[in-house]
Amino acid sequence: QPQVVESGGGLVQPGDSLRLSCAASGFMNYAIGWFRQVPGKEREGVSCLSSGDDFTFYLDSVKGRFTISRDDAKETVYLQMDSLKPEDTGVYYCAVDHGAYCSAYVSSKGNLILSINDFQSWGQGTQVTVSS
């Protein structure tokens, strides 16, 4: 049965790195995204990778620091997070899009945002805490 399971979270200091893993058995023909949420705030899309590796999305605040990748043989999607900042703290979720490409839209402010409602299968989340 298809399932999504995240791992790799933890407590790190500012400037450190973490690699999150998303075991997405049965879902590798779909785009897969990473979202994060902190208490009191809406869940936000952090990164997404299409099934053919030909499209990637990054939240502006993580560009140049996070890298998403996938290993189809292992049915796993990774989120390499470098130069972590305290504002990266949150619960990180992996989710499967309903299609092969990352669902996104242009906000009223002109920036691209992942369309969270188009992601159908979610993991249980993994906590990332960046603190000195």
N, CA and C atoms as a LAMMPS dump frame, in Angstrom:
ITEM: TIMESTEP
0
ITEM: NUMBER OF ATOMS
396
ITEM: BOX BOUNDS ff ff ff
-5.0000000000000000e+02 5.0000000000000000e+02
-5.0000000000000000e+02 5.0000000000000000e+02
-5.0000000000000000e+02 5.0000000000000000e+02
ITEM: ATOMS id mol type element x y z
1 1 1 N 0.851 -1.185 0
2 1 2 C 0 0 0
3 1 3 C 0.89 1.239 0
4 2 1 N 0.595 2.191 -0.892
5 2 2 C 1.426 3.413 -0.931
6 2 3 C 1.427 4.121 0.409
7 3 1 N 2.613 4.634 0.784
8 3 2 C 2.697 5.382 2.016
9 3 3 C 3.832 6.383 1.942
10 4 1 N 3.749 7.382 2.805
11 4 2 C 4.727 8.457 2.863
12 4 3 C 5.232 8.554 4.292
13 5 1 N 6.545 8.457 4.472
14 5 2 C 7.134 8.506 5.811
15 5 3 C 8.369 9.392 5.795
16 6 1 N 8.357 10.426 6.633
17 6 2 C 9.507 11.33 6.732
18 6 3 C 10.45 10.892 7.849
19 7 1 N 11.709 11.26 7.706
20 7 2 C 12.692 11.028 8.762
21 7 3 C 13.831 12.02 8.589
22 8 1 N 14.682 12.121 9.603
23 8 2 C 15.876 12.931 9.493
24 8 3 C 15.865 14.24 10.262
25 9 1 N 14.757 14.555 10.899
26 9 2 C 14.703 15.789 11.66
27 9 3 C 15.566 15.718 12.907
28 10 1 N 15.713 16.863 13.577
29 10 2 C 16.495 16.885 14.797
30 10 3 C 16.741 18.296 15.283
31 11 1 N 17.568 18.381 16.318
32 11 2 C 17.956 19.671 16.898
33 11 3 C 19.379 19.993 16.453
34 12 1 N 19.539 21.129 15.793
35 12 2 C 20.853 21.54 15.315
36 12 3 C 21.082 23.009 15.636
37 13 1 N 22.323 23.439 15.482
38 13 2 C 22.671 24.834 15.715
39 13 3 C 22.604 25.619 14.407
40 14 1 N 22.45 26.92 14.503
41 14 2 C 22.475 27.741 13.278
42 14 3 C 23.752 27.494 12.485
43 15 1 N 23.596 27.374 11.174
44 15 2 C 24.723 27.105 10.298
45 15 3 C 24.947 25.632 10.012
46 16 1 N 24.312 24.765 10.78
47 16 2 C 24.453 23.326 10.574
48 16 3 C 23.619 22.852 9.389
49 17 1 N 23.76 21.562 9.093
50 17 2 C 23.017 20.939 7.995
51 17 3 C 22.208 19.756 8.501
52 18 1 N 21.139 19.456 7.785
53 18 2 C 20.333 18.26 8.009
54 18 3 C 19.872 17.753 6.653
55 19 1 N 19.671 16.452 6.57
56 19 2 C 19.068 15.894 5.372
57 19 3 C 17.808 15.133 5.777
58 20 1 N 16.696 15.606 5.26
59 20 2 C 15.429 14.931 5.489
60 20 3 C 15.189 13.907 4.377
61 21 1 N 14.576 12.816 4.763
62 21 2 C 14.228 11.774 3.798
63 21 3 C 12.727 11.559 3.802
64 22 1 N 12.201 11.297 2.618
65 22 2 C 10.782 10.995 2.462
66 22 3 C 10.678 9.675 1.711
67 23 1 N 10.347 8.63 2.422
68 23 2 C 10.106 7.344 1.784
69 23 3 C 8.709 7.364 1.206
70 24 1 N 8.625 7.36 -0.116
71 24 2 C 7.33 7.54 -0.791
72 24 3 C 7.03 6.329 -1.666
73 25 1 N 6.92 5.196 -1.03
74 25 2 C 6.681 3.956 -1.748
75 25 3 C 5.382 4.01 -2.541
76 26 1 N 5.472 3.727 -3.83
77 26 2 C 4.296 3.719 -4.692
78 26 3 C 3.934 5.058 -5.293
79 27 1 N 4.715 6.1 -5.025
80 27 2 C 4.369 7.445 -5.461
81 27 3 C 5.396 8.096 -6.374
82 28 1 N 6.346 7.352 -6.894
83 28 2 C 7.453 7.989 -7.602
84 28 3 C 7.071 8.487 -8.994
85 29 1 N 5.858 8.244 -9.448
86 29 2 C 5.401 8.815 -10.713
87 29 3 C 4.746 10.179 -10.525
88 30 1 N 4.779 10.686 -9.297
89 30 2 C 4.157 11.958 -8.983
90 30 3 C 5.2 12.961 -8.493
91 31 1 N 4.854 14.227 -8.6
92 31 2 C 5.686 15.258 -7.983
93 31 3 C 5.575 15.129 -6.471
94 32 1 N 6.667 15.405 -5.781
95 32 2 C 6.683 15.31 -4.325
96 32 3 C 7.223 16.603 -3.745
97 33 1 N 6.546 17.086 -2.738
98 33 2 C 6.926 18.348 -2.138
99 33 3 C 7.22 18.247 -0.653
100 34 1 N 7.915 19.26 -0.159
101 34 2 C 8.184 19.414 1.264
102 34 3 C 7.504 20.694 1.75
103 35 1 N 6.836 20.573 2.865
104 35 2 C 6.162 21.698 3.499
105 35 3 C 6.645 21.8 4.943
106 36 1 N 6.446 22.959 5.539
107 36 2 C 6.772 23.085 6.955
108 36 3 C 5.714 23.937 7.648
109 37 1 N 5.607 23.709 8.948
110 37 2 C 4.608 24.432 9.726
111 37 3 C 5.127 24.693 11.124
112 38 1 N 4.871 25.887 11.596
113 38 2 C 5.156 26.238 12.985
114 38 3 C 3.834 26.579 13.653
115 39 1 N 3.756 26.414 14.973
116 39 2 C 2.501 26.705 15.671
117 39 3 C 2.026 28.127 15.416
118 40 1 N 0.75 28.242 15.104
119 40 2 C 0.161 29.558 14.892
120 40 3 C 0.294 30.09 13.476
121 41 1 N 0.978 29.351 12.628
122 41 2 C 1.152 29.796 11.242
123 41 3 C 0.638 28.744 10.276
124 42 1 N 0.317 29.185 9.069
125 42 2 C -0.141 28.25 8.05
126 42 3 C 1.03 27.409 7.538
127 43 1 N 0.685 26.217 7.092
128 43 2 C 1.695 25.35 6.481
129 43 3 C 2.149 25.981 5.177
130 44 1 N 3.455 26.016 4.929
131 44 2 C 3.976 26.634 3.713
132 44 3 C 4.803 25.646 2.91
133 45 1 N 4.734 25.792 1.597
134 45 2 C 5.502 24.939 0.71
135 45 3 C 6.951 25.382 0.658
136 46 1 N 7.849 24.473 0.905
137 46 2 C 9.28 24.771 0.949
138 46 3 C 9.977 24.387 -0.353
139 47 1 N 9.65 23.212 -0.868
140 47 2 C 10.324 22.742 -2.069
141 47 3 C 9.481 21.664 -2.726
142 48 1 N 9.702 21.47 -4.015
143 48 2 C 8.975 20.433 -4.751
144 48 3 C 9.811 19.994 -5.94
145 49 1 N 9.658 18.732 -6.317
146 49 2 C 10.398 18.176 -7.453
147 49 3 C 9.438 17.361 -8.293
148 50 1 N 9.432 17.631 -9.586
149 50 2 C 8.548 16.88 -10.474
150 50 3 C 9.033 15.443 -10.622
151 51 1 N 8.177 14.581 -11.132
152 51 2 C 8.536 13.168 -11.237
153 51 3 C 9.662 12.937 -12.236
154 52 1 N 9.783 13.803 -13.234
155 52 2 C 10.837 13.658 -14.222
156 52 3 C 12.082 14.475 -13.929
157 53 1 N 12.173 15.033 -12.744
158 53 2 C 13.322 15.843 -12.33
159 53 3 C 13.515 17.082 -13.196
160 54 1 N 12.496 17.492 -13.959
161 54 2 C 12.677 18.622 -14.854
162 54 3 C 12.086 19.913 -14.326
163 55 1 N 11.574 19.903 -13.12
164 55 2 C 11.068 21.124 -12.51
165 55 3 C 11.284 21.05 -11.015
166 56 1 N 11.842 22.136 -10.483
167 56 2 C 11.992 22.227 -9.04
168 56 3 C 11.437 23.558 -8.556
169 57 1 N 10.95 23.545 -7.341
170 57 2 C 10.444 24.748 -6.699
171 57 3 C 11.135 24.901 -5.35
172 58 1 N 11.496 26.153 -5.05
173 58 2 C 12.036 26.471 -3.73
174 58 3 C 11.381 27.75 -3.23
175 59 1 N 11.027 27.742 -1.967
176 59 2 C 10.579 28.955 -1.297
177 59 3 C 11.729 29.959 -1.334
178 60 1 N 11.425 31.224 -1.56
179 60 2 C 12.48 32.224 -1.695
180 60 3 C 13.467 32.198 -0.533
181 61 1 N 12.975 32.009 0.659
182 61 2 C 13.836 32.091 1.84
183 61 3 C 14.811 30.916 1.975
184 62 1 N 14.619 29.854 1.181
185 62 2 C 15.526 28.701 1.275
186 62 3 C 16.371 28.522 0.018
187 63 1 N 16.143 29.344 -0.989
188 63 2 C 16.923 29.225 -2.232
189 63 3 C 18.408 29.398 -1.945
190 64 1 N 19.202 28.509 -2.521
191 64 2 C 20.643 28.545 -2.312
192 64 3 C 21.097 27.798 -1.074
193 65 1 N 20.156 27.394 -0.222
194 65 2 C 20.513 26.666 1.006
195 65 3 C 19.936 25.256 1.023
196 66 1 N 18.77 25.065 0.432
197 66 2 C 18.119 23.747 0.412
198 66 3 C 18.217 23.155 -0.993
199 67 1 N 18.325 21.832 -1.034
200 67 2 C 18.357 21.129 -2.312
201 67 3 C 17.473 19.896 -2.214
202 68 1 N 16.549 19.78 -3.161
203 68 2 C 15.675 18.618 -3.213
204 68 3 C 16.177 17.656 -4.284
205 69 1 N 16.069 16.369 -3.998
206 69 2 C 16.502 15.364 -4.96
207 69 3 C 15.691 14.092 -4.729
208 70 1 N 15.778 13.181 -5.687
209 70 2 C 15.033 11.937 -5.538
210 70 3 C 15.866 10.766 -6.02
211 71 1 N 15.656 9.636 -5.416
212 71 2 C 16.279 8.38 -5.818
213 71 3 C 15.133 7.412 -6.088
214 72 1 N 14.792 7.261 -7.353
215 72 2 C 13.645 6.44 -7.697
216 72 3 C 13.854 4.977 -7.317
217 73 1 N 15.085 4.507 -7.392
218 73 2 C 15.355 3.11 -7.042
219 73 3 C 15.028 2.848 -5.567
220 74 1 N 15.269 3.842 -4.738
221 74 2 C 14.976 3.703 -3.311
222 74 3 C 13.605 4.268 -2.959
223 75 1 N 12.903 4.815 -3.962
224 75 2 C 11.586 5.43 -3.754
225 75 3 C 11.649 6.461 -2.627
226 76 1 N 12.646 7.293 -2.699
227 76 2 C 12.89 8.265 -1.634
228 76 3 C 13.2 9.637 -2.226
229 77 1 N 12.666 10.653 -1.577
230 77 2 C 12.963 12.041 -1.93
231 77 3 C 13.686 12.67 -0.744
232 78 1 N 14.714 13.426 -1.04
233 78 2 C 15.534 14.021 0.007
234 78 3 C 15.412 15.548 -0.009
235 79 1 N 15.591 16.143 1.146
236 79 2 C 15.707 17.588 1.241
237 79 3 C 16.976 17.877 2.03
238 80 1 N 18.023 18.276 1.312
239 80 2 C 19.28 18.649 1.945
240 80 3 C 19.17 20.096 2.392
241 81 1 N 19.345 20.326 3.667
242 81 2 C 19.191 21.668 4.232
243 81 3 C 20.529 22.109 4.815
244 82 1 N 21.121 23.114 4.202
245 82 2 C 22.407 23.648 4.649
246 82 3 C 22.224 25.06 5.2
247 83 1 N 23.225 25.516 5.934
248 83 2 C 23.205 26.87 6.508
249 83 3 C 21.875 27.154 7.199
250 84 1 N 21.467 26.236 8.031
251 84 2 C 20.169 26.359 8.68
252 84 3 C 20.094 27.582 9.585
253 85 1 N 18.91 28.16 9.624
254 85 2 C 18.648 29.349 10.43
255 85 3 C 17.535 29.053 11.445
256 86 1 N 17.468 29.799 12.515
257 86 2 C 16.382 29.571 13.488
258 86 3 C 14.997 29.644 12.854
259 87 1 N 14.842 30.475 11.839
260 87 2 C 13.532 30.594 11.197
261 87 3 C 13.183 29.388 10.336
262 88 1 N 14.097 28.447 10.188
263 88 2 C 13.786 27.201 9.496
264 88 3 C 13.126 26.185 10.425
265 89 1 N 13.048 26.506 11.683
266 89 2 C 12.434 25.609 12.658
267 89 3 C 10.975 25.343 12.324
268 90 1 N 10.573 24.089 12.475
269 90 2 C 9.185 23.73 12.234
270 90 3 C 9.042 22.233 12.044
271 91 1 N 7.82 21.791 11.856
272 91 2 C 7.558 20.402 11.496
273 91 3 C 7.552 20.33 9.972
274 92 1 N 8.371 19.47 9.44
275 92 2 C 8.496 19.323 7.996
276 92 3 C 7.704 18.104 7.542
277 93 1 N 6.869 18.335 6.543
278 93 2 C 6.023 17.286 6.001
279 93 3 C 6.379 17.021 4.545
280 94 1 N 6.309 15.777 4.18
281 94 2 C 6.442 15.367 2.793
282 94 3 C 5.042 15.078 2.265
283 95 1 N 4.796 15.459 1.013
284 95 2 C 3.468 15.247 0.457
285 95 3 C 3.558 14.941 -1.031
286 96 1 N 2.604 14.18 -1.531
287 96 2 C 2.577 13.754 -2.922
288 96 3 C 1.539 14.571 -3.699
289 97 1 N 1.966 15.155 -4.795
290 97 2 C 1.056 15.92 -5.643
291 97 3 C 0.125 14.969 -6.394
292 98 1 N -0.959 15.505 -6.919
293 98 2 C -1.902 14.656 -7.647
294 98 3 C -1.427 14.377 -9.061
295 99 1 N -0.362 15.022 -9.515
296 99 2 C 0.154 14.814 -10.858
297 99 3 C 1.662 14.769 -10.873
298 100 1 N 2.216 14.727 -12.085
299 100 2 C 3.665 14.59 -12.238
300 100 3 C 4.425 15.893 -12.017
301 101 1 N 3.71 17.014 -12.094
302 101 2 C 4.361 18.311 -11.916
303 101 3 C 3.864 18.984 -10.633
304 102 1 N 4.688 19.849 -10.094
305 102 2 C 4.369 20.528 -8.85
306 102 3 C 3.247 21.534 -9.075
307 103 1 N 2.181 21.372 -8.318
308 103 2 C 1.067 22.302 -8.411
309 103 3 C 1.425 23.596 -7.693
310 104 1 N 1.318 24.69 -8.414
311 104 2 C 1.684 25.977 -7.832
312 104 3 C 0.881 27.083 -8.5
313 105 1 N 0.863 28.245 -7.875
314 105 2 C 0.163 29.383 -8.45
315 105 3 C 0.932 30.648 -8.086
316 106 1 N 0.641 31.706 -8.832
317 106 2 C 1.274 32.996 -8.577
318 106 3 C 0.397 33.772 -7.608
319 107 1 N 0.977 34.179 -6.497
320 107 2 C 0.204 34.896 -5.491
321 107 3 C -0.059 36.337 -5.924
322 108 1 N -0.864 37.028 -5.138
323 108 2 C -1.168 38.431 -5.431
324 108 3 C 0.077 39.305 -5.341
325 109 1 N 1.115 38.784 -4.66
326 109 2 C 2.367 39.53 -4.54
327 109 3 C 3.328 39.191 -5.666
328 110 1 N 2.908 38.26 -6.561
329 110 2 C 3.711 37.937 -7.719
330 110 3 C 4.712 36.808 -7.537
331 111 1 N 4.692 36.161 -6.37
332 111 2 C 5.619 35.058 -6.181
333 111 3 C 4.905 33.72 -6.324
334 112 1 N 5.676 32.699 -6.712
335 112 2 C 5.127 31.373 -6.922
336 112 3 C 4.972 30.658 -5.586
337 113 1 N 3.815 30.022 -5.39
338 113 2 C 3.516 29.332 -4.136
339 113 3 C 2.972 27.943 -4.464
340 114 1 N 3.399 26.93 -3.719
341 114 2 C 2.851 25.592 -3.916
342 114 3 C 1.379 25.58 -3.517
343 115 1 N 0.599 24.879 -4.327
344 115 2 C -0.834 24.787 -4.082
345 115 3 C -1.089 23.608 -3.153
346 116 1 N -1.152 23.894 -1.866
347 116 2 C -1.184 22.839 -0.859
348 116 3 C -2.376 21.894 -1.03
349 117 1 N -3.498 22.397 -1.498
350 117 2 C -4.697 21.565 -1.633
351 117 3 C -4.573 20.513 -2.725
352 118 1 N -3.582 20.646 -3.605
353 118 2 C -3.37 19.67 -4.666
354 118 3 C -2.453 18.532 -4.247
355 119 1 N -1.956 18.594 -3.031
356 119 2 C -1.1 17.523 -2.514
357 119 3 C -1.972 16.604 -1.668
358 120 1 N -2.021 15.338 -2.053
359 120 2 C -3.058 14.458 -1.53
360 120 3 C -2.61 13.502 -0.442
361 121 1 N -1.374 13.069 -0.492
362 121 2 C -0.91 12.077 0.483
363 121 3 C 0.19 12.703 1.325
364 122 1 N 0.009 12.68 2.624
365 122 2 C 0.921 13.365 3.542
366 122 3 C 1.541 12.395 4.536
367 123 1 N 2.778 12.707 4.9
368 123 2 C 3.419 11.965 5.969
369 123 3 C 3.04 12.531 7.322
370 124 1 N 3.632 11.967 8.364
371 124 2 C 3.283 12.375 9.725
372 124 3 C 4.112 13.569 10.198
373 125 1 N 5.152 13.917 9.46
374 125 2 C 5.984 15.067 9.797
375 125 3 C 7.195 14.699 10.636
376 126 1 N 8.234 15.518 10.519
377 126 2 C 9.439 15.347 11.324
378 126 3 C 9.873 16.728 11.826
379 127 1 N 10.229 16.814 13.101
380 127 2 C 10.538 18.093 13.717
381 127 3 C 11.969 18.51 13.402
382 128 1 N 12.112 19.758 12.976
383 128 2 C 13.423 20.368 12.784
384 128 3 C 13.495 21.581 13.703
385 129 1 N 14.494 21.599 14.556
386 129 2 C 14.686 22.722 15.468
387 129 3 C 16.096 23.258 15.302
388 130 1 N 16.175 24.556 14.982
389 130 2 C 17.461 25.213 14.802
390 130 3 C 17.606 26.244 15.917
391 131 1 N 18.522 25.965 16.822
392 131 2 C 18.663 26.83 17.992
393 131 3 C 20.064 26.724 18.559
394 132 1 N 20.55 27.852 19.072
395 132 2 C 21.861 27.847 19.71
396 132 3 C 21.72 27.607 21.206
